Amino acid sequence: WDDTENYRMGGSYKWPSVNEVMDYRRTVRNIIIKMIQDTPLVLPITKESPWWGLLMGMEHERIHLETSSVLIRQLPVDMVTKPDGWVYGPMKYSEPVMSNPMIRVEEREVTYGKPDDFPSYGWDNEYGR
């Protein structure tokens, strides 16, 4: 959308310099660190909690990682390299994987969506019915 918006603006949008972006990121980082250090953590974290936005940011980063992993899988294998220091997870485990059979569930009516007072973080589209 950035390119489209810039086109609609007649190409007048000027991206900030790398130094301006770095200054902005440093400022945001300091604000977040101060919030973590100075704000009592009261559970459950609700939409009114200052911690809600922090959790939203963390979840948003996870989405970027998930999207990137899907895109990386689409690359030709010779373009994918392992980063220096990468450690693969264990290939074997001392206990066998438990059986996870499909089970039949009787048809019934279900309700989808979290109530507003659900005691954990969720995206806006997860609330309501």
Sequence and secondary structure as in RCSB ss.txt:
>XXXX:A:sequence
WDDTENYRMGGSYKWPSVNEVMDYRRTVRNIIIKMIQDTPLVLPITKESPWWGLLMGMEHERIHLETSSVLIRQL
PVDMVTKPDGWVYGPMKYSEPVMSNPMIRVEEREVTYGKPDDFPSYGWDNEYGR
>XXXX:A:secstr
 HHHHHHHTTT      HHHHHHHHHHHHHHHHHHHHHS   SS  TTSTHHHHHHHHHHHHHHHHHHHHHHHTS
 GGG    TT     S  SS                 SB TT SS   GGGB  
